[in-house]
Amino acid sequence: MNFLMPALAHLALGLWLTILVCLFAVALFSARSRDTLKLNHCWRLASRLLTASMLTTVAIGVLLVAGRLLSGGGLALEEAALRLGLYTDGIAIWMALMVAFIGWAILRFAENYLRGDPGRERFLPWFLTTITCVLILAFTNNLLVLAGAWVGVSLALHNLLTLYPDRPQARIAAVQKFIVSRTGDVFVIGGVLLLYHHYGTFRLPEMTAMQAATPSDSTALTTAAILLALAAVLKCAQIPFHGWLLRVMEAPTPVSALLHAGVINLGGFLWLRLFPVFDGFTAGHMILLVVGGTTAVIAVITMMTHYSVKHALAWSTCAQMGFMLFEIGMGAYTLALLHLLAHSVYKAHSFLAAGRTVRVSAVALFPELPLRSRLAWAGATATLASLMLAWQPWLVEGNPVFGVLLVLAVASATMGMPRGTSARARARIAGLALLLVPLYTVLHALLGSAVPVHATFVLPGSAWVVGFALLAVLAMLSLMIALAPRSRLMASLYRHFSHGLYLDMPFDQLTRRLASQALNAPTALARVPHHPFTMEEKA
């Protein structure tokens, strides 16, 4: 057994790295080849390589679990990974598995979606480059490599966003994102260099060991936390830097799915990877808490004011990323990892099925129950959920903020009951809503072992104040929408929220001006309100 575990560990990790090299090779070959038959073979080979990546990642995960169960067996995989520059913890395995799966699904969709499209030849090499860079970022244990992969993801994605170079709006939007991404790259590189200045190494396992042995703080560490928080805010398209996300929707659907499902969440992954090197709650956590929470509240209401499928999905992504960063700021790292994985799968499906959604939306909606009945059912389910959490507070790690959020989720799930349903059907809907509590507990337990121990993390009073204040605003707006959706006040709020409260205008105008200058655009193009994908020249 002492010989078998190291041999299997080296074999699995070596195979995983070989698959990465093969993905890069296929990307390079497809970029140079003009033979249609060979390019079709590249598509099929890429799909098989991503399948092999998923299977190999699962094998590494099995070895990790088996190694922890066996006496001393866990060290074999860790030592082999250290020699190869990899970090095989649970977060890396879940992230790599999700990225490979999302990449495989999008690739299968794009193979038919882009058939006959002039951009098909350019899509495959840059798509594979993006996926490979994300996989490297997920598994590396060296922060210099992580920073390089972070930059590589953004540069490769830029070429996908400009898949149709003859569209001026798409080019301007891509350059806007390019400017935002380069700013984020500077923050990431600066944060990595400051971490090196504090710890004297670029290897993440060594940093984590030093932090665990002698917890300490310094100006370099505090500044690094701030820079990395700003990088996460920019990468996750948080208010007021979110304008570029609403502008890049002219890219083809597979590119939008890749951006929203596999790339934009890297800001959250960066913090899930690096939080053990910081000593508890930092200034970076407060930035994530305030910006993420504010974005979540504003974006979730703004999403409800748009009827364009892709535009609503873009605001949904803003809101979900805001909730994820809010959770990280509150120290709920396991919940943030669960949120990241669930959002990626859900958003990939949402974009790839956007056409079906448009057809379904043409069907007349079922009339809802009277408001009094809906409030009664929502109140009853919310009360039962509250009693469950009060009885077993460990279900939300004893955090009352997330307890309230879970109760609100349960209540909102019962607010859409259609008119004409029987009492039994209503009870069944309420029961399914209540199942969110134990379902969350099961998923939390499943992912809990993947996240490093953070039992010493303590939230200051100011964080609790911010968290409950944001919850109060969200609950108040939700009640206003439910109780008086057609009032004069709601009509005014609807008008302002449909523009995202105009919070993106200063930064968006600046980046748009810089993008127009970079492209030598003769005139600026303006978007027609409520028609985000229709353009017109400014008078």
N, C-alpha and C positions, 0 to 999 in steps of 0.2 A: 504493500500500500504506500510506503514511503517513496517508492520509485514511480508508482503509477500516477499519483496525483500531480507531481511536477510535470511528467510527460504529457498528460492530458491538458494541463494548463498551458504549456508551451504550444501544443498542437492547436488548441482552440484559438489562442491569441494570435498565433502566427497565421492561421487561416483567415482570421478577421482582418488583419493587416493586408494580407494578400488580396482579399476582396476589394479593399480600398484602392490598392494599386491598380487592380483590373478596372475598377470604375473610372479612374483617371485615364487609363489607357483607352478605354472605349470612348470617353469624352474627346480625347485628342484625335483618335482615328476618325470619329464621326464628323469632327470639325474640318478635317482635311479632305475627306472623301466626297466625291460627287456622284458616285455610283449608287443608283437607287436601290438595287438589290442588296448591296453591302450595307447601306444605311438601314434597310429593313431588318437585316440580321443584327445590326447594332441595337435596335430597339428591343428585339427579343432577348439578346444577350444581357442588356441592362436590366430587364425585368427579372431574369434568372439570377443575376448577381445580387439584386436587392432581396430576392427571396432567400438566397444563400446567406446574406448578411443577417436577416431575421433569425434564421435557424442557428447560425453561429452565435449570435447574441444570446439566444435562449440557452444554448449549450454552456456559454460562459456563466450565465445566471445560475444554471443547475450546478455547475462546479463550485460557484461561490457559496451556495446554500449547503451543498454537500461538504465542502471544506469546513464550514463553521460547525457542522454537526459532528464531524470527525475530529479527533484530538490532534491539534496541530495542522490539520489539513488545509485550513483557511490560509495559512501562511504561504503555501505553495503557489496559489494563484496570485497573491499580492506580490510575492517576490518576483515571479515571472513577469507580471505586469510592470513592476518597477524597472526591470531591466529593459523592457521594450518602450518605456515612456508612457505607459497607460495607467489609468486610475479606474480600477474595476470595482467601484462601489455600486450600491443599488440605484442611485440617481443616474449614473452613467448608463447602466444597463436598461432601465426603463426608458430613458431618453433616446438611446440608440435604437431600441426596438420600435418605439413610436415613429421615429424619423424614417427608418427603413420601410415600415408599413405604409406610412403616408406617402412616401416617395413611390413605392410600388403601385399604390392605388391611383395616384395622379398620373403616373406613366402609362398605366393601362388605359385610363380615360383619354389621355392626350394622344395616344397612338391613333385612335379613330377620330377624335375631335379635330386634330390638325391635318388629317389626311387631305392632300391636295392644297393645303395652305402654303403660301410662299415662305412663311416663317418657320415651317416644320424643321428644315435642315438646321437652322440656328438654335432651335429650342433644345434639342437633345444634349449637345455638349455642355451648354451652360446650365441646364437643369441638373445633369449628373455632377458637374463641378460644385454647384450649390449644395446638393445633398451630401457629397463627400466631405466638403468643408464643415458642414454641421456635424457629421459623424465624428470627425477629428476633434472638433471643439468639445463634443460630449465626452470623449474617452481620454483625452490627453491629461497628463499630470503636471505638465510644464506650462506656466502661465504665459511665457513668451509664445509658445505654440498656440495656446488658446487665443491670445491677442491676434496672432497672424491668421488663424482660422476665422476669427470674428471679422477681420477686414476682408478675407477672401470670400466669405458668404455675401457680404454686401456688394463687392465688385461683380461677382458672378450674377447676382440677382439684378443688378443694374442693366446688364445685357439682356436679361429676360424682359424687363420692363420696357426696353426699347426694341422689342421684337419687330415692331412695325415702325421703322424710322421715318416713314413718310407722313406720320400723324404728328403735327406740331404740338398738340396738347399732351400727347403721350410723352413726347421728348421733354417738354418743359416740366411735367410732373416728375419724370424720372430724374432730371437734374435737381429738382427741389429735394427729392429723397437723397440724392447723391450728396448734396450739401449737408443735410441733416446727419447722414451716416458718417461723413468724414469728421463732423464735430464729435459725434459719439465715439469714433475711433480714437480721437485725441484723448478723450476722457478715459477710455479703457486702457490705452497705453500708459497714460499718466498714472492711473491707479495701480497698474501692474508694477511700474517702476518704483512707486512709493512703497508698495508691499515688499519689494526686493530691498529697498533701503532699510525697512524696519526689520525684516527677518534675515536678510543676507542670502537668500536663495530664491529661485524661481519654481522650485518643486512644491506642489501643493501639499503632498503628504508630510513633508518636513515642516512646512508652515503650520499645519494643523497640529502636529505633535508639539511644536514649540509653544503654541498658544495654549494647548491643554496643560502643558507642564508648568508654565509660568505666565498666567494671564497678565497682560500688561496693556497699556494704552500709550499713545504718543501722538504728536501733531501729524506725523507722516501717516499713521494709521487712520486718524480722523479725516484727514484730507483725502486719503484713498477711498474711504467709505462715501464721502460726498461725491467724488468724481465718478465712482462706479454707480451710484444712485442716479446721477444725471445721465450717464450712458444708458442705463436701463429705461429711464423716462423717455429718452429720445428713440431708442430702439422699439419700445412698446407703443409709440405714437400717442403719448399722453398730452393732455391739454396743458399749455397752449401750443404744443409742437406737433399737433396731429393733422394739420392741413394736408400734408403730403399723402397721407393714407387715403383721403377722400379723393385725391386727384389721380391716383395711379390705377383707377378702375378700368381704364381703357385697354389695359393689358388683357390678353386672352384668359379665359376662365381657368385653365390649369395653372397659369402663373399666379393669378389671384389666390387660388387654393393653396399653392405652395407658400406664398407670402403670409397669408393669414393663419395657416395651420402649422407651418414648420419653421418659419423664420422670425416672425414678429415676437414670438414668446421667448426669444433668446435672452432678452433683458431679465426675465424672471429666472431662467436657468442660470445666468451668470451669478445671481445672488444665492440661489440654492447651492451652487457649487462653492462659493467663496464665504458664505456666512460663518463657517467655523473659524476663520482666521481673525475674526473680530471679537472683541470682548463685550458680549451682550448687546444692548441697545446702543446704537450710534446715531450720529447726525444723519447718516445715510438712511437709516431706518425711518427717521422722522420725515425726510423728503419723500420716500416711497409711500409712507402712510398718508401724508397730506395730499400730494399730487395724485397718487393712485386712487384714494378715496373720493376726492373731488371729481376726478375724471369719470369714475364709475357712476356717480350719482347723475352728473350732467349728461353723460353719453347714453345711459339707459333710458332717460326721458326723451332725449333727442331722437334716438332710434325709433321711438313710437310715432314720431311726426313725419316719417318718410315712407313713401309707398314704393320707391324704386328698390328692387330686391337687393342689388349690389350695394347701393348706398346705405340701406338699413343694415346690411351685414357688416359694412365698414364701421358704422357706429357701434354695432354689437361687439366687434373686436376691440374697439377702444374701451368699451365698458368692461369686458371680460378681462382684458389686460390690466385695467385699473383695479378691479377686484383682486387679481392675483398679486399685484404689487402691494395693495393694502394688506393682504394676508401676510406677506413677507414682512412688511413694516410692523405688524402686530406679533411677529414671531411664530406664526402658524405655518411652519415650513412644510409639514406633511400635507396640510390642506392646500397649500400653494402648488405642490407637486401634483396632487390629484387634480387640481383645477387646470394646470398646464396640460396634462395628458388628455383629460376629458374635452377641454376646449379644442385641442388640435384635431381630435377625431371628429368631433361635432362640426367644426367649421370647415374641414375638408369636405365632409358630406354635404354641408349646406351650399357651398359653392359649386360642387360638381353636380348637384341636383337643383341648381337655381332655375333651370328651364322648366323642370317639373313643378317647382314652386309657383312659377308664374301661371301655369295652366290651372293648378289647384286653386289659386287665389281668385280665379274668375268665377268660382262656384259661390253661390250666395251663402252667407254665414247663417248659422243657426241662431235664432233669437235667444237671448240669455234669460235666465230666471229674473224675476223682480229683484230689485236691489236689496230689499229687506231679507229675502230668502238667501241670497248669496252672502250677505253679511252674516247672517245667522250660521250658515254652514262654515264660513271662513272662521268666525269666532270660535265655533265649537272645535274645529280641528286645531286651531292655534292654541286653544286652552289645553287640549290633550297633549299636544307636542310640548307645551311648556311644562306640564306635569311630568312628562317622561324625562325631560332634561333636568328638572329640579330633583327628581328621584335619582337619576344617574348623571351627574354633571360631567363625569369623565367622558361622556359621549362627545363633548366639544372641548375636551381638555380643560374643563373648568373655566373657559373663557366666555363671559356673559355676552360680549359683543357678537361672537359667532353663534351663540345660542339664540339671540334675538334674530339674527339673519336667517337662521334655519327655520325659526318659527314663522317669519315673514314669508319664506319660500313655501312652506306648507300651506299657509293661509291663501297665498296668491294662486296656488295650484287648484284651489276649489272655487275661486271667484268666477271662473268661466263656465260654470255649469249651464247647459242649454235648457231652454224651456221645454216642458213636456216630458222630462225624464221622470221615471218612477222613483219612489222613495228608496227602493232597493238599489237602483242605479246610482242615486246620489250618495248613498252610504258607501257603495263600492268606490266611487270617485274619491270620497273623503278618506277611505281606508288606504287607497293607493297613494294619496298625498302624505298620509302619516307614515307610510313605508319609507319616505325619504330619510327619516331619522335613523332607523336601523341600517338602511342601505349605505348611508354616509358612514356609519360606524364600521361596517364590514370593509368598505373601501379604504377607510382610514387605517384600519388594522392591517390590511394587505400591504399598504405602502409605507406604513410606519417604520418598519425595520430598514427601509432603504435610506432614510434620512438620518444624518449624524445626530447624536444625542445633544439636546439643547436645553436640558432641565434647568440650567442656571440662568436662562434668559429671563430677565425681569423687566416688565413694562413700567416706565415712569408714569406719574399722574397725568402729565400733559398728553401722553399718548392715549390714555383712557378717555380724556376729555374730547380729543379730536375724534376718536372712534365713535363715541356715543353721539356727538354732535352730528356727524355725517349720517348715522343711522336715523336720527330724529328728522333730518331734512328729507331723507329718502322715504321714511314712513309718512311724513306730512304730504309730500307730493303724490305719493301713491293713493292716499285717502282722498285728496282733492280730485284726482282723475276718476276714482271710483264713485264719489258722491256727487260731484258737479262737473261732469265732462263737458257740458255745453254752456257753462256760465261765461260771463264777460271776462272774468279774471283768467279762466282757463284759455279762452280764445287769445287773450293777450300773451299769456305764457307760451301757448302753442306757436304763435308767430315768432317769438324770440328764440324759443328752443329749436325751432326748425332750422335756425342758422347757428346752432351750437352756442347761443348767447354771444356770438361774434368774437369769441375768445381767441380764435385762430388768426384773426385778421392781421395784427401787427407782424407776427412772425411769418405768416404765409405771404404777405405782401413783400416782405424783405427777401425771402428766398425766391419768390417768383420774379422779382426784379433782377436778382443775381442770375437766375436761370435764363431769363430772356437775354441778358447781356452776354452770357456764356454762349448761347446759341445764335446770337446776332438776330434775334427775332425782330422783324420790322415793326410789329404792333403787338400789344398785349391782347389776350383773348379772355373774355369774361364768360362765366357760366350763367345760364338762365336759371333763376330760382326755381326749385322743385323739379328741375330737369337736369340733374347733375351730369348727364352724358351728352347733352346737346350744347353746342358752342355757338357763339355769335361774336362778331367783331364789335369792339367798343366804338361808339360813335366818335 
